[in-house]
Amino acid sequence: MTAETMSAAGEWIIGLLVLAGAVIGVISAFGLIRLPDVYLRSHAATKSATLGVLFILVGAFLYFWLYMGHVSAKLLLGIAFVFITSPVAGHLNGRAAYRSGVPLWERSVRDDWAKEQHRQSASRAPE
């Protein structure tokens, strides 16, 4: 492969990564607007938005690496921090909402924490 072909392939890969990240981000925003309760919205905000941001950051990283000739430590740290912190923050927000009594959507079919909450409150009850 020639250098020109490699350059064109790199441009396509970077463009597709950024485009995929933007599309996933739009889908995530649509989920935040349309989903019925805080738990489903939290899922949309953390899972898909994280994936969209990661695609965009990887595209930017590849651009700087392939076309500017340097590895961006800031982008690598950004990728690592988004990958680690966003799902954890979404989980903690959902857990705080559940513990503060925010009701599930009426068409939810399963509540896995209900038994655990009941068991914990029964073990704390004075005898």
C-alpha positions as CSV (number, residue, x, y, z in Angstrom):
1,M,0.0,0.0,0.0
2,T,1.2,3.5,-0.8
3,A,1.3,6.3,1.7
4,E,-1.5,8.0,-0.1
5,T,-3.7,5.0,0.3
6,M,-2.9,4.7,4.0
7,S,-3.7,8.3,4.4
8,A,-7.0,7.9,2.8
9,A,-7.8,4.9,4.9
10,G,-6.9,6.7,8.0
11,E,-9.1,9.6,7.1
12,W,-12.0,7.2,6.5
13,I,-11.5,5.4,9.8
14,I,-11.2,8.7,11.7
15,G,-14.3,10.1,10.0
16,L,-16.4,7.0,10.7
17,L,-15.3,7.0,14.3
18,V,-16.3,10.6,14.8
19,L,-19.5,10.2,12.8
20,A,-20.5,7.0,14.8
21,G,-19.7,8.9,18.1
22,A,-21.9,11.8,17.0
23,V,-24.8,9.5,16.0
24,I,-24.6,7.5,19.2
25,G,-24.6,10.8,21.1
26,V,-27.7,12.0,19.3
27,I,-29.4,8.6,20.1
28,S,-28.4,9.1,23.7
29,A,-29.9,12.6,23.8
30,F,-33.1,11.2,22.3
31,G,-33.2,8.5,25.0
32,L,-32.8,11.2,27.7
33,I,-35.9,13.0,26.3
34,R,-38.1,10.0,25.5
35,L,-37.5,7.4,28.1
36,P,-40.1,7.3,30.9
37,D,-38.2,7.1,34.2
38,V,-35.0,8.1,35.9
39,Y,-33.5,4.6,35.7
40,L,-33.9,4.2,32.0
41,R,-32.7,7.8,31.4
42,S,-29.7,7.1,33.5
43,H,-29.0,4.0,31.3
44,A,-29.2,6.2,28.2
45,A,-27.0,8.8,29.6
46,T,-24.2,6.5,30.8
47,K,-24.0,3.7,28.4
48,S,-24.6,5.3,25.0
49,A,-23.2,8.7,25.8
50,T,-20.0,7.1,27.1
51,L,-19.6,5.0,24.0
52,G,-20.3,8.1,21.8
53,V,-17.7,10.2,23.6
54,L,-15.2,7.4,23.5
55,F,-15.6,7.0,19.7
56,I,-15.0,10.7,19.2
57,L,-12.0,10.8,21.5
58,V,-10.5,7.8,19.8
59,G,-11.0,9.5,16.5
60,A,-9.3,12.6,17.7
61,F,-6.4,10.5,19.2
62,L,-5.9,8.7,15.9
63,Y,-5.9,12.0,14.0
64,F,-3.2,13.5,16.2
65,W,-1.2,10.2,16.1
66,L,-1.4,9.6,12.3
67,Y,-1.4,13.1,10.9
68,M,0.3,15.3,13.6
69,G,2.9,12.6,14.5
70,H,2.5,12.7,18.3
71,V,0.7,10.7,20.9
72,S,-1.6,12.8,23.0
73,A,-1.4,11.9,26.7
74,K,-4.3,14.2,27.4
75,L,-6.6,12.3,25.0
76,L,-5.5,9.0,26.5
77,L,-6.2,10.2,30.0
78,G,-9.6,11.6,28.8
79,I,-10.5,8.2,27.3
80,A,-9.5,6.4,30.5
81,F,-11.4,8.8,32.8
82,V,-14.6,8.8,30.7
83,F,-14.5,5.0,30.5
84,I,-14.1,4.6,34.2
85,T,-16.1,7.4,35.7
86,S,-19.2,7.8,33.6
87,P,-20.7,4.3,34.2
88,V,-19.9,4.5,37.9
89,A,-21.6,7.9,38.2
90,G,-24.6,6.6,36.4
91,H,-24.8,3.6,38.8
92,L,-24.5,5.9,41.8
93,N,-27.2,8.2,40.5
94,G,-29.6,5.3,39.9
95,R,-28.8,3.8,43.3
96,A,-29.4,7.2,45.0
97,A,-32.7,7.6,43.2
98,Y,-33.8,4.1,44.2
99,R,-32.9,4.6,47.9
100,S,-34.6,8.0,48.0
101,G,-37.9,6.3,46.8
102,V,-38.1,7.4,43.2
103,P,-40.7,4.9,41.7
104,L,-40.0,2.6,38.9
105,W,-41.9,3.0,35.6
106,E,-45.3,1.3,35.9
107,R,-44.5,-1.1,33.1
108,S,-41.2,-2.3,34.7
109,V,-41.3,-6.1,35.1
110,R,-38.5,-6.6,37.6
111,D,-37.2,-5.0,40.8
112,D,-34.1,-6.8,41.8
113,W,-33.3,-4.5,44.7
114,A,-36.7,-4.8,46.4
115,K,-35.9,-8.1,48.2
116,E,-32.4,-6.8,49.2
117,Q,-33.8,-3.5,50.6
118,H,-36.5,-5.4,52.5
119,R,-33.9,-7.8,53.9
120,Q,-31.6,-4.9,55.0
121,S,-34.4,-3.0,56.6
122,A,-35.6,-6.1,58.5
123,S,-32.1,-6.7,59.8
124,R,-31.8,-3.1,61.1
125,A,-35.2,-3.2,62.9
126,P,-35.0,-3.0,66.7
127,E,-36.0,-6.2,68.4
